[in-house]
């Protein structure tokens, strides 16, 4: 058994030198589809795929609906020695396709996978030619070869991304029987998730303390009273700040000694007339007042 490795040259890379591709790729073209959209024909124009004639035999792995076994890691040696071939036909015309005239000793089915090509995006088991090649390479342990082919298409990278979980499951299997088992388990899981009852967002228990579906519990707005107090205080502060700015713009710069002079004056900020009882601040006594408005004014002046 040979190992599939790319033969790099000094001036050629694997992605731009199809002659370095390490195994043959074949395709029977039934001319059912638009040649401008056929991924198999594009790979043929790039030199990766050889078109086969009807009755022409291909000794490698043949991806065909007529297969009785799934592709599995057990086919790794066949792929390495003889390559992979696909049948380019329309999924709507399988009954008209002469599969019996496409001869080979290793016909294989592909397990459940989802197409990501622009024609059948999101549809299961309707892969394009390049997706079929890439799936066979991934399952048999040659993921890098599949990536080289997928890179020739703008959408190609999405095939491995969408089917990553499934391809990994299949690649860890031993033979075709295990691949079929893995496929069955995955499809059963899909059916369970599909039949799982979904949450009804319109089913609201009005007896609950909080029944607003647009707000989580604990995210309630402040009460009207707190909101009004906050609004009044914010507006007062903004007006006072605005008036101070206007006075500073029209007059001279504010003198820091003004606040001191305000405290020394008997009539300023209420003084004796305002009902204050003052003590020396250095003795740690507090300032008390029977006039709350005077206290607010004084606080603003001290700020």
Buried (B, 14 or more C-beta within 10 A) or exposed (E): EEEBEBEEEEEBEBEEBBEBBBBBBBBBBBEBBEEEEBBBBBBBEEEBBBEBEEEBEBBBBBBBBBBEBBBBBBBBEBBBBBBBBBBBBEBEEEEEBEBEEBBBEBBBBBBBBBBBBEBBEEEEBBBBBBBBBBBBBBBBBBBEBBBBBBEBBEBBEBBBEBBEEBBEBBBEBEEBEBBBEBBEEBEEEEEEEEEEEEEEEEEEEEEEEEEEEEEEEEEEEEEEEEEEEEEEEEEEEEEEEEEEEEEEEEEEEEEEEEBEEBBEEEEBBBBEEBEBEBEEEEEEEEEEBEBEEBBEBBEEEEE
